[in-house]
Structure formats: C-alpha cells, structure tokens
C-alpha cells in the first residue's frame, strides 16, 4: 500500500530510473575481467598489432576515440601526383582503397569546427590513430575516467606507451605500485611512467574542479587557487601545466593540462613546437576533437615539408623519419645534458618505423614532389615491414621547393624569411612588401599559398638545411627551457629532484652498458 502511494508521487519513477542508470554504469565499468569482451590471455603475449587491414582497424580506433556521437573521420591515403624523376615512381599497396583529398583542404582550415562531419574528408585523420593492444588501451582510458574535470582531447605518448630501441633490458622493478595486468604485460614487467596530455576548454575551470578532487596532485602552487595555477600554465613556457609522479588505478603517470586553443595554434603555426613536436611522433589518441584532428593533420604535413627542405634529392625512409622525429629535439636544452640519450631519435625511429609509415605515407602520397622509388613498396606486406630503408626521391625544382617554403607554418616561415633577409641584405621597405605578399590572408580574401620569387630564391640556397635547423632551434629553445624551469615549481622540489635523480641514474647505467656492447 505504501509502495503504491510512493509510486504515485510525481517524479518518483524518473528518480528511480536515473539511479538505476547510474548504478548500471558503475557496475559495467567495474565489471571483472572475466566478463570483458576480450580476454587478456588471448592478447597479452601478442606484439603491437600490425596494420593487416588499415582502413577497418583504424576506423575502429577513430570511432573509439571520438565523443559519444561516434562520428569518426580520418584522412585516407589520396592518390597525389608524383614528381618527374629518372627513377619510376612506385605506387603504394593500399592506394586503391583511398580517396583523393579535396583540393586546398589545408589552405583555409577552420579549427573551430565542433563536429567530425565538418572535416574536409569522410576519413580525415585516419593516419593519426595508431593501433595498440586492446587491453592496454582500455587501461589507459580507465585512467581518464578517474578525472571528473572534463577532458576534451587526450593522448598518451612517450616510452611508457611506445617502445624505444635503446638496446637495454627492461628494469627489474616497476614504478607502478599496483598496475593492471595489461600495463605490466605491455611494458614487459619493468615499466615506465606513462605520459599524458589533456586538452581542456577552460583552463581555470578545469583546475578548479581538479583541485577539489585531486589536491594531492599539485605542488604548493595548488594552495594559491585555480586562477593562479591557470595563470602559471598559460603565461609561462609552452602553455602546459604538468603534474608528474601521480598514481591513478595503481599506475604511475604524468599528465599535462593545456588549453585546446593553445594546442591548435601550436599545431598549425609552430609558435613553440612543444606540443606539435610530440604529435609528430607516434602517440595514442584516447579522446578526440575535430578541430585538433584538423590542426594535427596540418602539423604532420608541415613536418614532412620541413624535413624535405633539410634533405637532398635522394634519401631513405629512415632518414626522412629521423629528420621529422628530430625536429622537436633541436634546441631542446634536455638534449644538451649528459643525462639524455644522444641516440634517442634514432632509437625512436628504429622501434616505431611502421607507426611512422602509417602517420606519413598518406601525406607523402598527397605531395607532388616526393615519391617512393623502391619496388618493395608495391608489395602489400610492405606496410608492416619494420625495415625503413626503402628509397625515396624528391624533385629539387626551385618552383616546387619554393611552394614548400611558402607552405611552412606561419611562425616558422616568418623566422626563416628574416634569416634570408639578413643574408640577401634586403632593405626594410622591400622586405615589408615581401612579408605582406606572404600573408595567408588580407582584408578581402584568403590567399592561395604559392611560392614567389623570394621563396624560390630561398629554395635554391645550399645552406637551406642549416637555416631550417637554426630557425627550428630558435623556435624551441626558449619555450622548452622556460617550460622546464616552470616544471620545478609545478611539480615541487621533491618530485623535481626525483625526476633529475632518475635521469642521472639512467645516464650512468647507459654509460656502464656501453663498454660491454663494444
């Protein structure tokens, strides 16, 4: 009787339904491993998954990383033009499954789009979704669910996610207190701290929520409030606020918080290359945003162009990927310290060659002045070949290379122009005219980015690779140094000392192992 009376009260049934839904969600996410759709036993011993069927596997990755709407888009491999060369071009094995990109997709991108359907192509950004072990990916996603503050975009990166061919055995101890079995299996027992980047819409609001939930994640700066924390994040360094040595779900992590506008600006303009450089190497995207996906595709094709300007007419895949991976380390003060491995870039490329191939071959196919010339590239199994020594060629015609110079990211291109103004001794008034002509847009319309006489003259210079290296160093040096200095305060003295001690210990171990290998 009382139950019937209670059920007749207005709002009772919606309240019960809501509680049932919340309880069901909690039970689902806390379900035992034996009830999950894929068992760890079937995958734990497997190496990283290979791209036997790239379109299907990567579409699944894109779907899983998108918001609840599950609108996925990524960039499939277009059939671009190939340069005139004495060596015949070799078509890539999966070109028949790809569609051409719409002309001018990168000329006037809108990074404020809110839906994946607004991207230039149905499968745009396809290449950005690196396939990893399913259980390890789920373990990484469970870490994100631990944060109540909204995370719009997230990726995991570094040696804790993607192995590096450093020739060292895994450590006998693990930094993770009680990691999930998937983490222990993926990291082969030893393990390393896992690095994350969280893209958020409103910095101060996010830190306010996170300080309420996780005050222990912050150093003494947290006691000064979210407004002060967000001010430190946005005004110092590269716009990232790191909290290192945090344990979530038994796993030791470091996470950096950055505003989505900061990510998009660095990816599209290269004003610091701090975030753009990280995304030029294989990362695992866990939550996706259409605007960031678009900006990152611009970042990736810009990395190819910058590397081509630093290479000669003939080179290998390894040399191309090494030039791309090395961009973010030029000018990084950490690489000048004895604690950092001088072969770090080469190790990354050797261990992740197939992932680099997935990231960049669709974009290479879309460029008119570079092509693969190795007959092995026509073999369907080539995409999974870990050997990155296939041959490539680029057209050194000044007109085409002048177009590459013109299409470099805005901040980097401006620095390069100033370097050659000094070399060519161009008067200020004439150089101002050159800079006005190089603007991507004016008051009337958006300009098509095509190289003129000044860009073609730059493209003919023998010192262009050196000049490119200099402007990249100048771009990275100060943001990276100030970000490292900021980390001393954001992490706190104790965590900063721990970080440096571990770096020094790794350096000593590396030096101790070197004579044995020789």
C-alpha positions as CSV (number, residue, x, y, z in Angstrom):
1,X,0.0,0.0,0.0
2,X,2.7,2.4,1.0
3,X,4.7,1.4,-2.1
4,X,1.8,2.2,-4.4
5,X,1.4,5.5,-2.7
6,X,5.1,6.3,-3.1
7,X,5.0,5.3,-6.7
8,X,2.1,7.7,-7.4
9,X,4.2,10.7,-6.2
10,X,5.3,12.9,-9.2
11,X,8.9,12.5,-10.1
12,X,9.4,9.2,-8.3
13,X,9.7,7.0,-11.4
14,X,12.2,9.3,-13.2
15,X,14.3,9.3,-9.9
16,X,14.3,5.5,-9.7
17,X,15.2,5.3,-13.4
18,X,18.1,7.7,-13.1
19,X,19.5,5.9,-10.1
20,X,19.2,2.6,-11.9
21,X,21.1,4.0,-14.9
22,X,23.9,5.4,-12.7
23,X,24.2,2.1,-10.8
24,X,24.2,0.1,-14.1
25,X,27.0,2.3,-15.5
26,X,29.0,1.8,-12.3
27,X,28.6,-1.9,-12.4
28,X,29.6,-2.0,-16.1
29,X,32.8,-0.1,-15.6
30,X,33.7,-2.1,-12.5
31,X,32.9,-5.5,-14.0
32,X,35.5,-8.3,-13.5
33,X,38.0,-9.1,-16.3
34,X,36.3,-12.4,-17.0
35,X,33.2,-10.5,-18.2
36,X,35.0,-8.2,-20.6
37,X,34.6,-8.8,-24.3
38,X,38.2,-9.7,-24.9
39,X,40.3,-11.8,-22.6
40,X,43.8,-10.7,-21.6
41,X,45.1,-14.2,-22.2
42,X,44.4,-14.1,-25.9
43,X,46.2,-10.8,-26.4
44,X,48.8,-10.5,-23.6
45,X,51.5,-12.3,-25.4
46,X,51.0,-10.6,-28.8
47,X,53.2,-7.8,-30.0
48,X,51.7,-4.5,-31.0
49,X,49.0,-5.0,-33.6
50,X,50.0,-4.6,-37.2
51,X,48.0,-3.0,-40.0
52,X,46.8,-6.0,-41.9
53,X,43.7,-4.1,-42.8
54,X,44.4,-0.5,-42.1
55,X,41.1,1.1,-43.1
56,X,39.0,-1.2,-40.9
57,X,41.3,-1.2,-37.9
58,X,42.0,2.5,-37.9
59,X,38.3,3.3,-38.4
60,X,37.6,1.4,-35.3
61,X,40.3,3.4,-33.4
62,X,38.8,6.6,-34.7
63,X,35.3,5.6,-33.5
64,X,36.6,4.6,-30.1
65,X,38.4,7.9,-29.6
66,X,35.5,10.2,-30.7
67,X,32.8,11.6,-28.4
68,X,29.5,9.9,-27.8
69,X,28.2,10.8,-31.2
70,X,30.9,8.4,-32.6
71,X,31.3,10.5,-35.7
72,X,34.6,9.4,-36.9
73,X,36.8,10.9,-39.6
74,X,40.3,10.4,-40.7
75,X,42.4,11.1,-43.7
76,X,42.7,8.1,-46.0
77,X,45.5,7.9,-48.5
78,X,45.0,10.1,-51.5
79,X,46.5,9.4,-54.9
80,X,48.6,12.5,-55.3
81,X,50.8,13.4,-58.2
82,X,54.3,12.2,-58.3
83,X,57.4,14.2,-59.3
84,X,59.3,13.9,-62.5
85,X,62.3,11.6,-61.8
86,X,64.7,9.4,-63.6
87,X,63.5,6.6,-61.3
88,X,59.9,5.4,-61.9
89,X,57.5,6.0,-59.1
90,X,56.2,3.1,-57.2
91,X,52.5,3.1,-56.2
92,X,51.7,2.3,-52.6
93,X,50.0,-1.0,-52.0
94,X,46.8,0.4,-50.5
95,X,46.3,3.3,-52.8
96,X,43.3,1.7,-54.4
97,X,41.4,1.8,-51.1
98,X,42.0,5.5,-50.6
99,X,40.2,8.6,-51.9
100,X,41.8,11.9,-53.0
101,X,41.7,14.8,-50.7
102,X,39.7,17.8,-51.8
103,X,41.9,20.5,-53.4
104,X,43.0,23.2,-51.0
105,X,41.9,21.4,-47.8
106,X,44.8,23.0,-45.8
107,X,44.6,26.5,-47.3
108,X,41.8,27.9,-45.2
109,X,41.1,25.4,-42.3
110,X,38.5,26.2,-39.6
111,X,39.9,25.0,-36.3
112,X,36.7,26.0,-34.5
113,X,34.6,23.2,-36.0
114,X,32.5,21.2,-33.5
115,X,31.6,18.1,-35.4
116,X,33.6,15.4,-37.2
117,X,31.2,15.7,-40.2
118,X,32.7,19.2,-40.8
119,X,36.1,17.8,-41.6
120,X,37.3,18.0,-45.2
121,X,37.0,14.3,-45.8
122,X,35.0,11.4,-44.7
123,X,38.0,9.6,-43.3
124,X,40.1,12.6,-42.5
125,X,42.9,12.0,-39.9
126,X,42.7,8.2,-40.5
127,X,46.5,8.0,-40.2
128,X,46.6,9.5,-36.7
129,X,45.1,6.5,-34.9
130,X,47.9,4.1,-34.0
131,X,46.7,0.6,-33.1
132,X,47.9,-0.8,-29.8
133,X,47.0,-3.7,-27.6
134,X,43.3,-3.5,-26.8
135,X,43.6,-4.3,-23.1
136,X,46.4,-1.7,-22.7
137,X,44.3,0.9,-24.5
138,X,41.4,0.2,-22.1
139,X,43.7,0.6,-19.1
140,X,44.7,4.0,-20.4
141,X,41.1,5.0,-20.9
142,X,40.2,3.9,-17.4
143,X,42.8,6.4,-16.1
144,X,41.0,9.2,-17.9
145,X,37.7,8.2,-16.3
146,X,39.3,8.9,-12.9
147,X,39.2,12.6,-13.6
148,X,35.8,14.4,-13.1
149,X,37.0,17.6,-14.7
150,X,36.1,17.4,-18.5
151,X,38.8,16.3,-20.8
152,X,38.0,17.2,-24.5
153,X,41.2,15.8,-26.1
154,X,43.8,13.4,-24.7
155,X,46.7,11.3,-25.9
156,X,49.3,9.1,-24.3
157,X,52.9,9.3,-25.5
158,X,56.5,8.5,-24.8
159,X,58.5,5.4,-24.0
160,X,55.9,4.2,-21.5
161,X,53.4,3.7,-24.4
162,X,55.7,3.1,-27.4
163,X,58.9,1.2,-27.0
164,X,62.3,2.7,-28.0
165,X,65.1,0.5,-29.4
166,X,67.7,1.5,-26.8
167,X,69.2,-2.0,-26.5
168,X,68.6,-2.1,-22.8
169,X,66.8,-4.9,-20.9
170,X,63.6,-3.8,-19.1
171,X,64.2,-2.7,-15.5
172,X,63.8,-5.4,-12.8
173,X,61.5,-3.2,-10.8
174,X,58.3,-1.3,-11.8
175,X,57.5,2.3,-10.9
176,X,53.8,1.4,-10.8
177,X,52.5,0.5,-7.3
178,X,49.7,-1.9,-8.4
179,X,49.2,-1.6,-12.2
180,X,46.6,-3.5,-14.1
181,X,47.8,-6.7,-15.7
182,X,47.5,-5.1,-19.2
183,X,50.1,-2.4,-18.2
184,X,52.5,-4.9,-16.8
185,X,52.2,-7.1,-19.9
186,X,52.6,-4.3,-22.4
187,X,55.6,-2.8,-20.5
188,X,57.2,-6.3,-20.2
189,X,57.4,-6.3,-16.4
190,X,59.8,-3.4,-15.9
191,X,57.7,-0.5,-16.9
192,X,58.0,3.3,-17.2
193,X,55.9,6.2,-16.1
194,X,53.1,6.9,-18.7
195,X,52.8,10.4,-20.0
196,X,49.5,12.1,-20.9
197,X,48.4,15.4,-22.4
198,X,44.9,16.6,-21.5
199,X,43.3,19.2,-23.8
200,X,40.6,21.3,-22.0
201,X,38.3,24.0,-23.0
202,X,38.5,26.3,-19.9
203,X,41.8,26.2,-18.0
204,X,40.8,27.8,-14.8
205,X,37.5,25.9,-14.5
206,X,39.3,22.6,-15.1
207,X,41.9,23.2,-12.5
208,X,39.2,24.3,-10.0
209,X,37.4,21.0,-10.4
210,X,40.6,19.0,-10.4
211,X,41.9,20.8,-7.3
212,X,38.7,19.9,-5.5
213,X,39.1,16.2,-6.4
214,X,42.9,15.8,-6.5
215,X,44.6,18.4,-4.4
216,X,47.4,16.0,-3.8
217,X,48.3,16.1,-7.5
218,X,49.5,19.7,-7.2
219,X,52.6,21.2,-5.6
220,X,52.4,24.2,-3.2
221,X,51.1,26.2,-6.1
222,X,47.7,24.5,-5.7
223,X,47.2,26.3,-2.4
224,X,47.1,29.6,-4.3
225,X,43.9,28.6,-6.2
226,X,42.9,27.7,-9.7
227,X,43.2,31.2,-11.0
228,X,46.9,31.3,-10.1
229,X,47.5,27.8,-11.4
230,X,45.9,28.6,-14.8
231,X,47.9,31.9,-15.0
232,X,51.1,30.0,-14.5
233,X,50.1,27.5,-17.1
234,X,49.1,30.0,-19.8
235,X,51.7,32.7,-19.3
236,X,54.9,30.6,-18.7
237,X,56.6,28.2,-21.0
238,X,54.6,26.5,-23.7
239,X,51.2,26.7,-22.1
240,X,51.3,23.3,-20.4
241,X,50.9,22.5,-16.7
242,X,52.4,19.2,-15.7
243,X,51.7,17.1,-12.6
244,X,54.2,14.2,-12.5
245,X,54.5,11.1,-10.4
246,X,50.8,10.7,-9.9
247,X,49.3,7.3,-9.1
248,X,46.0,6.5,-10.8
249,X,44.5,3.0,-10.8
250,X,47.8,1.7,-9.5
251,X,49.7,3.2,-12.4
252,X,52.3,5.9,-12.2
253,X,51.5,8.7,-14.7
254,X,52.5,12.3,-15.6
255,X,49.8,14.4,-17.1
256,X,50.0,17.9,-18.7
257,X,47.0,20.2,-19.0
258,X,46.7,22.5,-22.0
259,X,44.0,24.7,-23.5
260,X,42.6,23.4,-26.8
261,X,43.3,26.8,-28.4
262,X,47.0,26.5,-27.4
263,X,47.2,23.0,-29.0
264,X,45.6,24.1,-32.2
265,X,47.8,27.2,-32.5
266,X,51.0,25.3,-32.0
267,X,50.0,22.5,-34.4
268,X,49.0,24.9,-37.1
269,X,51.6,27.7,-36.7
270,X,54.5,26.1,-34.8
271,X,54.9,29.0,-32.4
272,X,56.6,26.8,-29.8
273,X,56.7,23.3,-31.4
274,X,56.3,22.0,-27.8
275,X,53.1,20.1,-28.5
276,X,53.4,19.9,-32.3
277,X,56.7,18.1,-31.9
278,X,55.2,15.5,-29.6
279,X,52.4,14.8,-32.1
280,X,54.8,14.5,-35.0
281,X,55.8,11.1,-33.4
282,X,53.5,8.2,-32.8
283,X,51.1,8.8,-29.9
284,X,47.9,7.1,-28.8
285,X,44.9,9.3,-29.1
286,X,42.4,8.4,-26.4
287,X,39.9,11.2,-26.8
288,X,39.5,13.1,-30.0
289,X,38.4,16.6,-31.0
290,X,37.6,17.5,-34.7
291,X,39.4,20.9,-34.5
292,X,42.5,19.3,-33.0
293,X,42.4,16.5,-35.5
294,X,42.4,19.0,-38.4
295,X,45.2,21.1,-36.9
296,X,47.3,17.9,-36.3
297,X,46.9,16.9,-39.9
298,X,48.3,20.3,-40.9
299,X,51.1,19.7,-38.4
300,X,52.0,16.3,-39.8
301,X,52.2,17.5,-43.5
302,X,54.2,20.6,-42.3
303,X,56.7,18.2,-40.6
304,X,57.1,16.3,-44.0
305,X,57.7,19.6,-45.8
306,X,60.2,20.8,-43.2
307,X,62.1,17.5,-43.4
308,X,62.2,17.6,-47.2
309,X,63.9,21.1,-47.1
310,X,66.6,19.5,-44.9
311,X,67.2,16.5,-47.1
312,X,68.7,16.1,-50.6
313,X,67.2,14.7,-53.8
314,X,67.6,11.0,-52.7
315,X,67.1,9.6,-49.2
316,X,65.6,6.7,-47.3
317,X,62.5,6.4,-45.2
318,X,64.7,6.2,-42.2
319,X,66.4,9.5,-43.0
320,X,63.0,11.1,-43.6
321,X,61.5,9.9,-40.3
322,X,64.7,10.7,-38.4
323,X,64.6,14.3,-39.7
324,X,60.9,14.5,-38.7
325,X,61.4,13.0,-35.2
326,X,64.4,15.1,-34.6
327,X,62.5,18.4,-35.2
328,X,61.2,18.5,-31.6
329,X,64.6,17.8,-30.1
330,X,66.5,20.6,-32.0
331,X,67.1,23.3,-29.4
332,X,65.7,21.3,-26.5
333,X,68.0,22.0,-23.6
334,X,67.5,18.5,-22.2
335,X,69.3,17.0,-25.2
336,X,72.4,19.1,-24.3
337,X,72.6,17.5,-20.9
338,X,74.6,14.3,-20.3
339,X,71.5,12.7,-18.7
340,X,69.7,12.4,-22.1
341,X,70.4,9.6,-24.5
342,X,72.1,11.1,-27.6
343,X,70.7,8.3,-29.8
344,X,67.1,8.9,-28.6
345,X,65.8,10.0,-32.0
346,X,67.4,7.0,-33.8
347,X,66.0,4.6,-31.2
348,X,62.5,6.0,-31.6
349,X,62.6,5.6,-35.4
350,X,64.1,2.1,-35.3
351,X,61.4,0.9,-32.9
352,X,58.4,2.7,-34.4
353,X,59.1,2.6,-38.2
354,X,55.8,1.0,-39.1
355,X,53.9,3.6,-37.0
356,X,55.8,6.4,-38.7
357,X,54.9,4.9,-42.0
358,X,51.2,4.9,-41.0
359,X,51.4,8.5,-40.0
360,X,53.2,9.9,-43.0
361,X,52.7,7.8,-46.2
362,X,49.2,9.1,-46.8
363,X,50.6,12.6,-46.7
364,X,53.6,11.8,-48.8
365,X,51.2,10.4,-51.4
366,X,49.4,13.7,-51.4
367,X,52.6,15.8,-52.2
368,X,53.5,16.4,-55.8
369,X,57.3,16.5,-55.4
370,X,58.2,13.4,-53.5
371,X,57.7,9.7,-54.1
372,X,58.8,6.2,-53.1
373,X,61.1,4.6,-55.7
374,X,61.7,1.2,-54.1
375,X,60.0,-1.7,-55.8
376,X,59.2,-3.2,-52.4
377,X,56.6,-0.5,-51.9
378,X,54.3,-2.2,-54.4
379,X,54.1,-5.3,-52.1
380,X,51.0,-5.3,-49.8
381,X,53.2,-6.6,-46.9
382,X,55.5,-3.5,-47.2
383,X,53.3,-1.5,-44.8
384,X,54.2,-3.9,-42.0
385,X,57.9,-4.2,-42.9
386,X,59.9,-3.0,-39.9
387,X,62.8,-2.1,-42.2
388,X,62.6,1.7,-43.0
389,X,65.4,1.6,-45.6
390,X,63.2,1.9,-48.7
391,X,64.4,4.6,-51.2
392,X,62.7,7.9,-51.9
393,X,63.3,10.8,-54.2
394,X,62.1,14.4,-54.3
395,X,62.1,16.9,-57.1
396,X,64.6,19.7,-56.4
397,X,63.0,22.1,-58.9
398,X,63.1,25.6,-57.3
399,X,59.5,26.3,-58.1
400,X,58.2,23.2,-56.3
401,X,60.5,23.7,-53.4
402,X,59.6,27.4,-53.3
403,X,56.0,26.2,-52.8
404,X,57.2,24.1,-49.9
405,X,58.8,27.1,-48.3
406,X,55.6,29.2,-48.8
407,X,53.6,26.4,-47.1
408,X,55.7,26.1,-43.9
409,X,53.8,27.0,-40.7
410,X,53.4,30.8,-40.3
411,X,55.6,31.3,-37.2
412,X,58.5,29.2,-38.6
413,X,58.2,30.7,-42.1
414,X,58.5,34.2,-40.7
415,X,61.7,33.4,-38.8
416,X,63.1,31.8,-42.0
417,X,62.3,34.9,-44.0
418,X,64.1,37.1,-41.5
419,X,67.2,34.9,-41.7
420,X,67.4,35.3,-45.5
421,X,66.6,39.0,-45.4
422,X,69.9,39.4,-43.5
423,X,71.7,37.1,-45.9
424,X,70.4,38.8,-49.0
425,X,70.7,42.3,-47.5
426,X,67.1,43.2,-48.5
427,X,66.2,46.7,-47.4
428,X,63.4,47.1,-44.9
429,X,60.8,48.6,-47.2
430,X,61.3,45.9,-49.8
431,X,61.2,43.2,-47.2
432,X,58.0,44.6,-45.8
433,X,56.5,44.2,-49.2
434,X,57.7,40.6,-49.3
435,X,56.1,39.9,-45.9
436,X,52.8,41.5,-46.9
437,X,52.7,39.2,-50.0
438,X,53.4,36.2,-47.8
439,X,50.5,36.8,-45.6
440,X,48.0,33.9,-45.7
441,X,45.0,36.3,-45.8
442,X,44.2,40.0,-46.2
443,X,41.1,42.1,-45.6
444,X,39.4,40.8,-48.7
445,X,40.1,37.1,-49.0
446,X,42.3,34.1,-48.1
447,X,45.3,33.8,-50.4
448,X,46.4,30.6,-52.0
449,X,49.9,29.8,-50.6
450,X,52.1,29.6,-53.6
451,X,55.8,30.5,-53.6
452,X,57.0,33.6,-55.4
453,X,60.5,34.8,-56.4
454,X,61.6,35.3,-52.8
455,X,60.6,31.7,-51.8
456,X,62.2,30.2,-55.0
457,X,65.4,32.1,-54.3
458,X,65.4,30.6,-50.8
459,X,64.8,27.1,-52.2
460,X,67.9,27.4,-54.4
461,X,70.3,28.1,-51.4
462,X,72.7,25.4,-50.5
463,X,72.6,26.5,-46.8
464,X,68.8,26.0,-46.6
465,X,69.1,22.8,-44.4
466,X,71.3,24.7,-41.9
467,X,69.0,27.7,-41.9
468,X,66.0,25.4,-41.3
469,X,67.8,23.8,-38.3
470,X,68.7,27.2,-36.9
471,X,65.1,28.6,-37.0
472,X,63.7,25.4,-35.5
473,X,66.3,25.6,-32.7
474,X,65.3,29.3,-32.1
475,X,61.7,28.3,-32.0
476,X,62.1,25.5,-29.5
477,X,64.9,26.7,-27.2
478,X,63.2,29.3,-25.1
479,X,59.7,27.7,-24.7
480,X,61.3,24.4,-23.8
481,X,63.8,25.9,-21.4
482,X,61.1,28.0,-19.7
483,X,58.8,25.1,-19.5
484,X,61.5,23.0,-17.8
485,X,62.0,25.8,-15.3
486,X,58.3,26.1,-14.7
487,X,58.1,22.4,-14.0
488,X,60.3,22.9,-11.0
489,X,57.5,24.9,-9.4
490,X,54.5,23.0,-10.8
491,X,56.0,19.6,-9.7
492,X,57.5,20.9,-6.5
493,X,61.1,20.4,-5.2
494,X,60.7,16.8,-4.1
495,X,59.2,15.5,-7.4
496,X,61.7,17.6,-9.4
497,X,64.6,16.1,-7.5
498,X,63.2,12.6,-8.1
499,X,63.0,13.3,-11.8
500,X,66.5,14.5,-12.1
501,X,67.9,11.7,-10.0
502,X,66.2,9.1,-12.3
503,X,67.6,10.8,-15.4
504,X,71.2,10.8,-13.9
505,X,70.8,7.1,-12.9
506,X,69.7,6.2,-16.4
507,X,72.7,8.1,-17.9
508,X,75.1,6.2,-15.6
509,X,73.5,2.9,-16.5
510,X,73.8,3.7,-20.2
511,X,77.5,4.6,-19.9
512,X,78.1,1.4,-17.9
513,X,76.4,-0.7,-20.6
514,X,78.2,0.9,-23.5
515,X,81.7,-0.7,-22.9
516,X,80.1,-4.1,-22.7
517,X,78.4,-3.7,-26.1
518,X,81.6,-2.5,-27.6
